[in-house]
Amino acid sequence: MAGLLALSLGVTPVGAGAQQAEAVRAAFVLNFLKFAEWPAAAGPDSSSALVIAALGEDAQSAALLAGLDGKEIQGRRIQVRVFRDAAQWRLGGGGCQAMFITPTASGAWMELREEIAGKPVLTICEAPGFCEQGGMLNLYEEDNRIRFEANPAAADHAGLKLRSTLLTLATIVKTKGGK
């Protein structure tokens, strides 16, 4: 929790270089994975990789690949797969446990959200309105710091649990329409 707290309270992305800011976002994603729980039947078992689908080929997906691919959390190796767009994801991304939608691919969320709804896929983005549209975790900048929103109801609907440690640091958002 200390790492997540430090990230939440002490990061100044505007004053940092672009590479450092992307690395900080990747660290947030790593911590999100640490504080999320998948249902036993759907989550990766201890012998399988935890797969993150990074949607969008840009600096953020490159930072996820460089910073997270091959790392381990809770005894599971992280595997990052980068997909250009929703169509490419449909061809090979269906087995992911988490999806990070980069700002360059944020429009794909509207295209994919119905397909992903109710499935145990932790959805993460950095786009205004993402959590209100049923996304689970959304990064944003405020006062020169990276912060995040969480939509625990969307996670619950997908069978995921966001731990209270994570939620106490988030701005809680509900899906518009109460879903």
Summary of the structure (lengths in Angstrom):
residues: 179
radius of gyration: 14.8
end to end distance: 29.1
largest distance: 43.3
contacts: 588
relative contact order: 0.17
helix: 38%
strand: 23%
